[in-house]
Amino acid sequence: MEGLIGTYECKADSKGRMMLSSALKKQLDPVLHEGFVLKRAVFQPCLELYPMKEWNAMMKQVNSLNRFVKKNNDFIRRFTAGVKLVELDASGRLLIPKDLLAFSGITKEVVLSSSVNILEIWDKEKYEAAIDEATVDFADLAEEVMGTINIEGDGGVS
């Protein structure tokens, strides 16, 4: 998957089911039949939704770690904690399992935010707080992360 675009708001019901917007489903259409992996994010109190192809690519990287190194085993265990296979139901809803709802603090208002090739799923209040917090030093962060990349005349990155 090349990249997802957009931020979408939806509601979760009391069972943790949420209806994806038609615009988002349209972007996900090429991978809907393959299913998804839903997991806890590493750095934020949100969830990450991986299309199966992206998850398999990530697992290829993780599987290259030497499991005879304790910190690698610890990382793998934590990275894959709570991982669930999920699919959209016949009504186009995604069910978030209860343990992942508890981790993310998702109650009713939900934000789905594209993060290149995966989606982050946030409780709306936590998402707004994270965006506000990141805004304070975003210019410095942008310069540090992207400032050394040379943009070629043809729009490419070198």
VEXROLUM-339756 format. One record per residue (C-alpha): z, y, x; residue number from 1. Coordinates in pm, whole numbers. Each point is the difference from the previous one (the first is absolute). Layout:
<atoms>
<atom <Z; Y; X>; NUM>
...
</atoms>
This chain:
<atoms>
<atom <0; 0; 0>; 1>
<atom <-112; 328; 153>; 2>
<atom <268; 220; -143>; 3>
<atom <170; 90; -322>; 4>
<atom <0; 359; -122>; 5>
<atom <246; 182; -220>; 6>
<atom <349; 27; -135>; 7>
<atom <65; -129; -351>; 8>
<atom <295; 21; -234>; 9>
<atom <93; -264; -254>; 10>
<atom <303; -140; -178>; 11>
<atom <182; -326; 50>; 12>
<atom <150; -174; -302>; 13>
<atom <345; -162; -7>; 14>
<atom <-146; -324; 138>; 15>
<atom <-162; 173; 299>; 16>
<atom <-356; -13; -134>; 17>
<atom <-226; 296; 65>; 18>
<atom <-352; 77; -112>; 19>
<atom <-233; 111; 278>; 20>
<atom <-230; 293; -74>; 21>
<atom <-365; -80; -66>; 22>
<atom <-102; 209; 304>; 23>
<atom <223; -210; 227>; 24>
<atom <-111; -329; -158>; 25>
<atom <-360; 103; 60>; 26>
<atom <72; 41; 373>; 27>
<atom <183; -334; 8>; 28>
<atom <-266; -183; -204>; 29>
<atom <-167; -165; 303>; 30>
<atom <331; -169; 96>; 31>
<atom <172; -55; -336>; 32>
<atom <-98; -369; -14>; 33>
<atom <163; -67; 340>; 34>
<atom <347; 118; -103>; 35>
<atom <248; 211; 191>; 36>
<atom <315; -20; 209>; 37>
<atom <288; 229; -90>; 38>
<atom <272; 70; 256>; 39>
<atom <273; 237; 105>; 40>
<atom <-117; 289; 217>; 41>
<atom <134; 17; 354>; 42>
<atom <84; 370; 26>; 43>
<atom <48; 124; -357>; 44>
<atom <168; -118; -323>; 45>
<atom <-331; -89; -160>; 46>
<atom <-221; -304; -42>; 47>
<atom <-334; -81; 160>; 48>
<atom <-280; -170; -191>; 49>
<atom <-245; -179; 228>; 50>
<atom <-333; -135; -122>; 51>
<atom <-8; -362; 120>; 52>
<atom <-263; 71; 267>; 53>
<atom <217; 276; 149>; 54>
<atom <309; -221; -13>; 55>
<atom <-182; -280; 181>; 56>
<atom <-110; 245; 272>; 57>
<atom <360; 119; 37>; 58>
<atom <127; -357; 17>; 59>
<atom <-251; -76; 273>; 60>
<atom <160; 277; 208>; 61>
<atom <353; -114; -85>; 62>
<atom <-87; -361; 80>; 63>
<atom <-107; 101; 349>; 64>
<atom <362; 86; 84>; 65>
<atom <182; -244; 226>; 66>
<atom <261; -166; -221>; 67>
<atom <204; -100; 303>; 68>
<atom <99; 365; 36>; 69>
<atom <300; 66; -226>; 70>
<atom <-96; 355; -95>; 71>
<atom <-343; -125; -111>; 72>
<atom <163; -260; -227>; 73>
<atom <239; 264; -133>; 74>
<atom <-293; 232; -71>; 75>
<atom <-202; -270; -178>; 76>
<atom <299; -95; -216>; 77>
<atom <67; 360; -102>; 78>
<atom <-368; 89; -42>; 79>
<atom <-61; -289; -237>; 80>
<atom <333; 21; -188>; 81>
<atom <-60; 15; -372>; 82>
<atom <-378; -40; 27>; 83>
<atom <-159; -98; -332>; 84>
<atom <-347; -104; -112>; 85>
<atom <-99; 210; -302>; 86>
<atom <-301; 41; -227>; 87>
<atom <-94; 229; -283>; 88>
<atom <60; -167; -336>; 89>
<atom <-260; -21; -277>; 90>
<atom <103; 348; -118>; 91>
<atom <-50; 152; 347>; 92>
<atom <372; 29; 73>; 93>
<atom <176; -72; 327>; 94>
<atom <344; -163; -19>; 95>
<atom <248; 114; 264>; 96>
<atom <262; -272; 57>; 97>
<atom <363; 102; -61>; 98>
<atom <109; -24; 366>; 99>
<atom <-279; 238; 105>; 100>
<atom <82; 235; -289>; 101>
<atom <358; 13; 128>; 102>
<atom <-110; 65; 360>; 103>
<atom <-234; 284; -98>; 104>
<atom <221; 153; -268>; 105>
<atom <-294; 6; -241>; 106>
<atom <116; 55; -355>; 107>
<atom <-259; 162; -224>; 108>
<atom <-214; 269; 167>; 109>
<atom <-217; -150; 276>; 110>
<atom <-238; 144; 259>; 111>
<atom <-270; -212; 160>; 112>
<atom <-120; 167; 317>; 113>
<atom <-295; -113; 208>; 114>
<atom <82; -69; 362>; 115>
<atom <-341; -76; 151>; 116>
<atom <-43; -370; -87>; 117>
<atom <319; -66; -198>; 118>
<atom <190; 166; -284>; 119>
<atom <354; 128; 20>; 120>
<atom <195; -36; -324>; 121>
<atom <284; 251; -39>; 122>
<atom <262; 111; -244>; 123>
<atom <-132; 348; -86>; 124>
<atom <316; 190; 101>; 125>
<atom <20; -181; 336>; 126>
<atom <-371; 66; 62>; 127>
<atom <38; 373; -68>; 128>
<atom <305; 14; 229>; 129>
<atom <-185; -182; 280>; 130>
<atom <-299; 236; -31>; 131>
<atom <227; 306; 3>; 132>
<atom <187; -132; 304>; 133>
<atom <-322; -72; 189>; 134>
<atom <-142; 345; -79>; 135>
<atom <256; 173; 221>; 136>
<atom <-144; -133; 325>; 137>
<atom <-345; -116; -112>; 138>
<atom <-186; 253; 218>; 139>
<atom <181; -126; 311>; 140>
<atom <-53; -361; -103>; 141>
<atom <-372; 58; -65>; 142>
<atom <-43; 160; 340>; 143>
<atom <190; -278; 176>; 144>
<atom <-178; -286; -177>; 145>
<atom <-351; 141; -43>; 146>
<atom <-15; 278; 259>; 147>
<atom <-127; -218; 282>; 148>
<atom <-289; -149; -198>; 149>
<atom <-333; 158; 89>; 150>
<atom <-228; 55; -296>; 151>
<atom <-367; -42; 91>; 152>
<atom <-269; 226; -143>; 153>
<atom <-124; -275; -232>; 154>
<atom <332; -21; -179>; 155>
<atom <110; -312; 186>; 156>
<atom <323; -47; 183>; 157>
<atom <1; -95; 364>; 158>
</atoms>
